[in-house]
Amino acid sequence: MLLPFIWMVSTSFKTFAEALAVPPIWIPQRLVWENYPQAWAMAPFGRFFLNSVFIAAATAFGGVITSALAAYAFAKMRFFGKNVVFALLLGTMMIPGTMLLVPNYLTMVRLGWIDTYQALIVPWAASVFVIFMLRQFFMTVPDELWDSAQMDGCTRFRFLWQVVVPLSKPALFTGFLLRFMGSWNAFLWVLLMTNREEMRTVPVGLALFAQEAGTDYQWMMAMATLAIIPIIVLFLMTQRYFIQAWVRSGIK
């Protein structure tokens, strides 16, 4: 599992000849740090990274907020047909994402959102899986807390914000991480929605860069290594919450 990652990082420090050597050379004779600035200068990767960070962060924040509101309704509120609606919502997880590309694309065209940030954020600012995960977590919050808060005149929204959210930080951080990773790694949707180079993200930029770099694998691996650093850093920062969320929500 770690071999592709190790090979990628190792190749990013190789010379051109070492990157193409057969059998593969795992440890380069000299660390060629120049691969990184040379590859960075060949394409507007600075713009690609800024786009990816902004789009992924906005999608993650939007996804956590909308999912938390929906999850609270399914976990703590009573309304007609709640279980049926929740079952239908879970059923949508069985629909392949590729089936939604054409209708979503046509919707973006009618809205005039091609080559805009909202086209890359709004359609994915919600997640059925995150709703399900947060619902399972919210159900562990004792109902007695709501009964006590209601006696003090607390509203539903205030109870969610001041009681449920602080108690559910592990699940919320996990939801944020999942949505951030999904948006950061998105490729096909970004490719469909963007025509201008300055609107593209890191995955699309890497694909286009691979066409220009040709057989210069050391440059491609250098940019691929940089592309996964934000995800690794974010995961390390939220790892403790991530594990707590899986344990307490009962998801296996």
N, C-alpha and C positions, 0 to 999 in steps of 0.2 A: 504493500500500500504506500509506503514511503519512498520506494525506489524511483517512481516518476518525479516526485518532488525533489529528491536528492540529485537526480540527473539534471533536472531543469536548473537548479541553483549552480551545480558544478559547471554546466555548459555555459552559463552566463559569464564565467570567468575564463573561458578557454580562448585560444586563438582559433582562427578560421580552420587551420589544418587539424587541430585537435578535436574540433566540433564534428568534423566529417570522418575522423579516423575509424577504421574497422580492424579489429574489434574496438568497441568504445573505450575511451580513456575516462576513467571516473575522477581521477585527481589530476588537475592540470599542473604542468611543471611550474608555471608562474601565474599568479592571479592577475588577469588582465582587467583592471578596473576601468580602463578606457572604453570598454564595451558599453557601459551605461551612458555616459555623456554622448557618445557617438550615436547610439540608437535613439536617445532622447531628442537629439537635434534633427533626426531624419523625418520627424512628424510632429504635429502640435500636441504632444502628449500632455503638456501642462493643461491645455484646454480640455482634453479628454478626461483627465483626472478631476478637474474642477466640476465638469458636468456630472461625472459619476457620483462624486461626493454629494453634490446638491440634490440630484435626483433620488439617490438612494436614501439620503437622510429625510427628505420630504416624504417619500413613499413610506418609509418606516414610521415616522411620526404620525402621518395620516392613517396608516394601517393600524397602529396601536390604538389611536383615539376611537376610530370607527368600530374596531373590533371589541374594544372594552365596553362601549355603549351597548352594542348588540349582545355581547356575552352577559352583561349584567341583566338585561331584560330577560334573557332565556334562563338565567340562573336564579334570580330573586323576585321577578315580577310575575303576576298571574294575569293571563289574558286568554281569550278564546282561541283555540287551535294552536297553542304554543308548541306542543309536542309535534304536531303535524308540520308546522312551519320549520321547526328545527330539523326534522327528518328530511324534509325537502331540501333544506340548506345543505345538509351533509351529503345528500344525493348528488349535488352539483360537483362534488369533489371527484366523482367518477367520470365527468365529462372531460375529454382531452383538451388541453389548452389550445392546441392547434385548430380545433373546431371554432374557436371564438375569434381567431385572427381576422377572418374576412368580415364578419358583422361589426367587430370593433373598429376595423380599418374604415369601413364605410361610414360609421358614425363619426369618426374623427374627420373624415373628408367633409361631411355635411356641416360639422361645427367649424370648419376652417382651422383645425388645430394641427395640421401637418407642419412639421418643423417648429413645434412649440414645446415648451417644457411641460405644459399641462397635459399634453398627449402622452407624455412619458411617465406622468405621476398619477393623474386622476384615475385611469382605468384600473390601476393596481393598488390603490390606497385602501384596500380592504382584503381580508384573507379569511376564507371559511375555516381553514385549519387553525388560524390564530383565534378566531371566535370560539371554536370548539375547545381549544386548550384553555383559554381564559375562563370559559364557562365552567369547565371542570374545576379550575382553581377557585373561582368565586363561590362555588357550591360548598367549599370547605369553610367559608366564613360563617360563623354561627348566626342564625336568624335572630337570636336574642339581642344581638347588637343593634339590629334594625328596630326591634321593638323598643329598646331603651332610647334610641335616638329619636324615634317617632314621638315618644312621650315628651321629649324636649323640643318638639316642633321642627325637627330636622327634615328637610326635603329629600327626595330620592337622589337628586343630583348632588346635593351636599354630602349625603351619606356615601355615595360612590366616590366622590373626590377626596373626602377627609378621612374615611374609614377603610373602604374596600381597596382603594388604590395603594395606600401605604402598606396594607397587609399583603398586597399582591405584587410587590416589586419584582420578585424573581420571575413570575410569569410575564410581566410587562417587559422586562429586559429581554427575556427570551423571545417574545413576540417581535420586539424591535430588531433583535439580531437576525431572526429568520427573514423578516421583510427586507432588511438592509441587504442581506446576502442575496436574496432573490432578485432585487432590483439591480444590485451591483453586477451580477452575472448575466443579466438579461441581454440577449443578442438579437433574436429574430424580430421582436417587436420594435426595438430601437432602429434596426436596419430598415424596417418598413416605414417608420414614422419620420425618418430624417433623410433629407437630401443634401443639406449643407454640412460641410465638414465641421464647422464650429458647433454644431448641435450634437455631435456624436459622442459616445461614451467609450470607456476603455476597451470592452470586448470587441466592439465594432472597429475601433481604431487599431487594435491588435490584428484583426483579420485583414484589414486593408494594408497595414504595415507588413504583414507576412508576404503579401503579393509583391511589394516593393523590395523587401529585403532578399527575396529569392532564397538562395542556399546559405545565407549568412545566419545560421542558426544561433550563433552566440549572441547576436543582437536581439533576435526574437525571444530567446530565453531570458535575456536581461530585462526586457520590458514585461515579460510574463511574470518574472519574479517580483518586480515592483507592483504589478497589478494585484497580487495576492497579499501583499503586506498589510493593507488596511483591514482586510478581513481577519487576518491572524491577530492583529493588535486588538481589534474589537472583540474577538472571541476570548482572548486572554483576559481582557478587562471585565467581561461579563460571565466568565466560566462558572464562577461560584453560583450566580443567580440561575444560570442555565441548568445546572445539575439539580438545584433545589426545585425548580419549576417542574422538571420531569418527575421527580419523586413525589411531590405533593399533589400534582394534578392526576396522577395515576395512569399516565400515558406510557405505553411500552412500545 
